[in-house]
Amino acid sequence: MNQPQSAIIPESSKAAVFIEADIVAGSLGHIKTACAQSLEALTELQQRYPDAVLGLTIAFGSGAWAAFGHTDEGCEIKPFRPLGNGLAPATQHDIMFHIQSLRPDVNFTLAMALLDIFGSSIKVADETHGFRWIENRGLDGFVDGTENPHEPDEISRIGTIAEGRPDTGGSYVLLQKYRHDLKKWNRVPLADQEAAVGRTKQTDEEFSKDILLPDSHLGRVNLKENGIGLKIVRRSLPFGTASGEHGLMFIAYCGSLHNIEAQLLSMFGEADGKTDLLLKHVTAAVSGAYYYAPSVERLARL
């Protein structure tokens, strides 16, 4: 059985580092070697700090993945495209690193090691550090990730490609940065905030279907096809500073890119013309990219 990369399954993270980069021309050979060396660096830190529950995902954009020549693996991956007439911009890059653990210091140590290992073979486009906020809430004040699967077997079933495929253990990834306008949000009455989300703010109770607005966040992302829910695994965290830019680093894993894309099309008005009310009241997407995360075994032998 191929093993999923280690930032996908564990829920117990208090902090994360998200890095997106582009591969420098002519560096593909070094990238292959660096991926194997990164797994060694990860293992060394996991052994040194077992309490941290350190995890790492290295994933590739469609162009970078195609360059490795594994045409029967990760076959759904494609470039992210702009959605909603600019509401969701495309900022596709070649490679993504997602580091998460219970300890920001250990995350930082691994991030430094990765950048040293990859060296001049990549050019970093963005590095963002996320943190777990009070009571697992987003900066909008609502509990985040309530719909997430919690049992490891269920997380694996939803978040990774199933057995019997050449790319078993792989996963499709969406990474988006959302910038919040909390001053604007705080002027929205509580009832309207709850209506926009589809849940109560304090007690995190989901609204019944008879009062759930179709353009609420839950109304946009709780989707079904043929009676089956289009589930994803979220590993998102708030990011930012109190005085400057802040919001949500949204990262989702799934065994099928279709589930992720269907939610995005619904949120940004491409499914039926309705856009998520959170985009009206509090947040704006400022980045967007799809990546394919191969299994640990494939990553070690690219």
C-alpha positions as semicolon CSV with decimal commas, in nm:
position;residue;x (nm);y (nm);z (nm)
1;M;0,000;0,000;0,000
2;N;0,135;0,342;-0,096
3;Q;0,152;0,587;0,193
4;P;-0,007;0,934;0,171
5;Q;0,221;1,224;0,252
6;S;0,225;1,312;0,618
7;A;0,043;1,649;0,622
8;I;-0,279;1,496;0,486
9;I;-0,412;1,258;0,751
10;P;-0,327;1,407;1,097
11;E;-0,569;1,669;1,229
12;S;-0,354;1,772;1,523
13;S;-0,185;2,085;1,391
14;K;-0,143;2,416;1,570
15;A;0,063;2,588;1,303
16;A;0,162;2,553;0,939
17;V;0,392;2,690;0,673
18;F;0,273;2,718;0,313
19;I;0,534;2,777;0,042
20;E;0,470;2,806;-0,332
21;A;0,758;2,820;-0,578
22;D;0,853;2,783;-0,942
23;I;1,112;2,543;-1,075
24;V;1,413;2,704;-1,242
25;A;1,471;2,583;-1,598
26;G;1,710;2,290;-1,621
27;S;1,669;2,192;-1,256
28;L;1,443;1,889;-1,288
29;G;1,718;1,644;-1,197
30;H;1,797;1,835;-0,879
31;I;1,425;1,852;-0,791
32;K;1,404;1,471;-0,797
33;T;1,702;1,438;-0,567
34;A;1,579;1,716;-0,339
35;C;1,242;1,547;-0,287
36;A;1,409;1,231;-0,160
37;Q;1,642;1,435;0,063
38;S;1,342;1,629;0,197
39;L;1,182;1,306;0,314
40;E;1,504;1,223;0,499
41;A;1,505;1,568;0,665
42;L;1,142;1,520;0,763
43;T;1,212;1,180;0,919
44;E;1,507;1,316;1,115
45;L;1,297;1,597;1,264
46;Q;1,004;1,364;1,335
47;Q;1,237;1,141;1,532
48;R;1,398;1,432;1,714
49;Y;1,065;1,598;1,804
50;P;0,800;1,323;1,820
51;D;0,572;1,546;2,027
52;A;0,537;1,787;1,733
53;V;0,340;1,548;1,506
54;L;0,528;1,703;1,215
55;G;0,390;1,651;0,866
56;L;0,495;1,756;0,517
57;T;0,334;1,754;0,174
58;I;0,529;1,830;-0,143
59;A;0,299;1,871;-0,443
60;F;0,335;1,975;-0,806
61;G;0,144;2,187;-1,055
62;S;0,030;2,019;-1,375
63;G;0,323;2,138;-1,588
64;A;0,584;2,031;-1,335
65;W;0,417;1,695;-1,278
66;A;0,396;1,628;-1,654
67;A;0,771;1,690;-1,679
68;F;0,832;1,382;-1,464
69;G;0,657;1,169;-1,725
70;H;0,418;0,979;-1,497
71;T;0,121;1,004;-1,734
72;D;-0,085;0,733;-1,564
73;E;-0,065;0,904;-1,224
74;G;-0,231;1,226;-1,114
75;C;-0,420;1,235;-1,442
76;E;-0,683;1,483;-1,317
77;I;-0,434;1,757;-1,238
78;K;-0,463;2,077;-1,442
79;P;-0,378;2,446;-1,401
80;F;-0,605;2,656;-1,185
81;R;-0,813;2,897;-1,392
82;P;-0,970;3,229;-1,285
83;L;-1,328;3,198;-1,163
84;G;-1,622;3,432;-1,113
85;N;-1,501;3,711;-1,342
86;G;-1,195;3,766;-1,131
87;L;-1,336;3,681;-0,787
88;A;-1,096;3,386;-0,774
89;P;-0,763;3,473;-0,939
90;A;-0,526;3,208;-1,074
91;T;-0,172;3,216;-0,933
92;Q;-0,052;2,873;-1,038
93;H;0,304;2,772;-0,946
94;D;0,514;2,461;-1,002
95;I;0,565;2,326;-0,652
96;M;0,403;2,358;-0,311
97;F;0,525;2,273;0,038
98;H;0,274;2,231;0,319
99;I;0,430;2,186;0,663
100;Q;0,213;2,139;0,972
101;S;0,265;2,038;1,333
102;L;0,193;2,131;1,692
103;R;0,509;2,344;1,706
104;P;0,582;2,654;1,495
105;D;0,953;2,628;1,578
106;V;0,976;2,277;1,432
107;N;0,781;2,389;1,125
108;F;1,028;2,671;1,073
109;T;1,321;2,435;1,113
110;L;1,185;2,205;0,841
111;A;1,107;2,499;0,612
112;M;1,464;2,624;0,642
113;A;1,594;2,273;0,568
114;L;1,373;2,238;0,259
115;L;1,483;2,570;0,115
116;D;1,845;2,472;0,171
117;I;1,791;2,132;0,005
118;F;1,614;2,274;-0,302
119;G;1,846;2,573;-0,315
120;S;1,867;2,754;-0,648
121;S;1,648;2,493;-0,825
122;I;1,336;2,683;-0,717
123;K;1,228;3,045;-0,689
124;V;0,991;3,108;-0,398
125;A;0,679;3,303;-0,494
126;D;0,501;3,307;-0,158
127;E;0,559;3,191;0,199
128;T;0,276;3,221;0,450
129;H;0,265;3,100;0,810
130;G;-0,066;2,990;0,957
131;F;-0,178;2,941;1,315
132;R;-0,461;2,766;1,498
133;W;-0,684;3,029;1,656
134;I;-0,900;3,015;1,966
135;E;-1,151;2,725;1,981
136;N;-1,057;2,618;1,627
137;R;-1,224;2,931;1,490
138;G;-1,141;3,129;1,182
139;L;-1,073;3,500;1,220
140;D;-1,437;3,557;1,124
141;G;-1,529;3,408;1,463
142;F;-1,693;3,089;1,333
143;V;-1,567;2,738;1,402
144;D;-1,370;2,624;1,098
145;G;-1,365;2,274;0,950
146;T;-1,677;2,137;1,120
147;E;-1,763;1,934;0,809
148;N;-1,419;1,769;0,803
149;P;-1,394;1,391;0,836
150;H;-1,224;1,297;1,163
151;E;-1,151;0,923;1,159
152;P;-0,817;0,840;0,993
153;D;-0,975;0,578;0,766
154;E;-1,240;0,824;0,651
155;I;-0,982;1,099;0,600
156;S;-0,778;0,861;0,387
157;R;-1,084;0,749;0,189
158;I;-1,183;1,108;0,106
159;G;-0,844;1,276;0,094
160;T;-0,639;1,028;-0,109
161;I;-0,664;0,816;-0,422
162;A;-0,802;0,470;-0,354
163;E;-0,631;0,131;-0,377
164;G;-0,606;-0,036;-0,714
165;R;-0,482;0,269;-0,903
166;P;-0,127;0,346;-1,021
167;D;-0,141;0,665;-0,810
168;T;-0,280;0,508;-0,492
169;G;-0,197;0,724;-0,192
170;G;-0,170;1,040;-0,401
171;S;-0,394;1,342;-0,350
172;Y;-0,517;1,648;-0,534
173;V;-0,462;1,977;-0,355
174;L;-0,617;2,322;-0,369
175;L;-0,432;2,612;-0,208
176;Q;-0,597;2,954;-0,186
177;K;-0,521;3,259;0,023
178;Y;-0,826;3,453;0,140
179;R;-0,782;3,807;0,270
180;H;-1,043;3,911;0,529
181;D;-1,186;4,259;0,589
182;L;-1,271;4,217;0,956
183;K;-1,369;4,580;1,009
184;K;-1,635;4,537;0,741
185;W;-1,740;4,200;0,883
186;N;-1,775;4,334;1,235
187;R;-2,030;4,587;1,109
188;V;-2,249;4,305;0,977
189;P;-2,524;4,216;1,229
190;L;-2,484;3,877;1,397
191;A;-2,798;3,736;1,235
192;D;-2,667;3,829;0,890
193;Q;-2,326;3,678;0,969
194;E;-2,489;3,353;1,070
195;A;-2,712;3,356;0,764
196;A;-2,405;3,407;0,542
197;V;-2,228;3,107;0,696
198;G;-2,527;2,882;0,756
199;R;-2,439;2,811;1,119
200;T;-2,477;2,973;1,458
201;K;-2,165;3,162;1,559
202;Q;-2,138;3,074;1,927
203;T;-2,263;2,714;1,933
204;D;-2,170;2,604;1,578
205;E;-2,511;2,455;1,500
206;E;-2,597;2,405;1,133
207;F;-2,914;2,571;1,009
208;S;-3,197;2,346;0,898
209;K;-3,260;2,317;0,526
210;D;-3,580;2,521;0,547
211;I;-3,391;2,834;0,657
212;L;-3,047;2,774;0,500
213;L;-2,988;3,037;0,232
214;P;-2,883;2,891;-0,106
215;D;-2,599;3,145;-0,128
216;S;-2,477;3,089;0,229
217;H;-2,136;2,928;0,259
218;L;-2,286;2,592;0,354
219;G;-2,539;2,628;0,077
220;R;-2,254;2,672;-0,169
221;V;-2,015;2,396;-0,055
222;N;-2,234;2,118;0,089
223;L;-2,290;1,955;-0,249
224;K;-2,422;1,616;-0,356
225;E;-2,416;1,427;-0,683
226;N;-2,648;1,129;-0,722
227;G;-2,715;1,147;-0,349
228;I;-2,346;1,127;-0,256
229;G;-2,174;1,417;-0,081
230;L;-1,875;1,573;-0,257
231;K;-1,647;1,567;0,046
232;I;-1,296;1,708;0,084
233;V;-1,035;1,718;0,362
234;R;-0,952;2,067;0,487
235;R;-0,626;2,155;0,658
236;S;-0,680;2,532;0,652
237;L;-0,550;2,777;0,911
238;P;-0,580;3,151;0,976
239;F;-0,276;3,363;0,887
240;G;-0,153;3,717;0,918
241;T;-0,086;4,002;1,156
242;A;-0,322;4,205;1,372
243;S;-0,215;4,534;1,211
244;G;-0,180;4,416;0,851
245;E;-0,308;4,151;0,611
246;H;-0,489;3,856;0,767
247;G;-0,735;3,590;0,666
248;L;-0,742;3,220;0,585
249;M;-0,495;2,993;0,408
250;F;-0,737;2,744;0,261
251;I;-0,589;2,408;0,171
252;A;-0,796;2,107;0,070
253;Y;-0,700;1,751;-0,018
254;C;-0,910;1,500;-0,209
255;G;-0,879;1,176;-0,401
256;S;-1,055;1,348;-0,691
257;L;-1,001;1,701;-0,817
258;H;-1,366;1,700;-0,923
259;N;-1,494;1,739;-0,565
260;I;-1,271;2,039;-0,502
261;E;-1,354;2,208;-0,830
262;A;-1,729;2,155;-0,792
263;Q;-1,723;2,347;-0,462
264;L;-1,524;2,630;-0,619
265;L;-1,758;2,657;-0,918
266;S;-2,048;2,680;-0,675
267;M;-1,882;2,937;-0,448
268;F;-1,776;3,170;-0,728
269;G;-2,102;3,172;-0,923
270;E;-2,007;2,951;-1,215
271;A;-2,259;2,679;-1,129
272;D;-2,579;2,882;-1,110
273;G;-2,485;3,250;-1,092
274;K;-2,500;3,268;-0,711
275;T;-2,183;3,357;-0,522
276;D;-2,094;3,275;-0,164
277;L;-2,219;3,544;0,076
278;L;-1,885;3,537;0,258
279;L;-1,731;3,689;-0,055
280;K;-1,975;3,978;-0,020
281;H;-1,935;4,038;0,352
282;V;-1,585;3,949;0,469
283;T;-1,335;3,784;0,238
284;A;-1,167;3,789;-0,103
285;A;-0,953;3,525;-0,271
286;V;-0,611;3,661;-0,363
287;S;-0,450;3,341;-0,492
288;G;-0,544;3,003;-0,633
289;A;-0,356;2,694;-0,749
290;Y;-0,406;2,320;-0,798
291;Y;-0,134;2,068;-0,715
292;Y;-0,087;1,693;-0,722
293;A;0,076;1,530;-0,418
294;P;0,216;1,186;-0,505
295;S;0,247;0,913;-0,244
296;V;0,555;0,903;-0,024
297;E;0,690;0,611;-0,225
298;R;0,651;0,794;-0,557
299;L;0,798;1,116;-0,412
300;A;1,105;0,922;-0,299
301;R;1,162;0,783;-0,650
302;L;1,049;1,053;-0,890
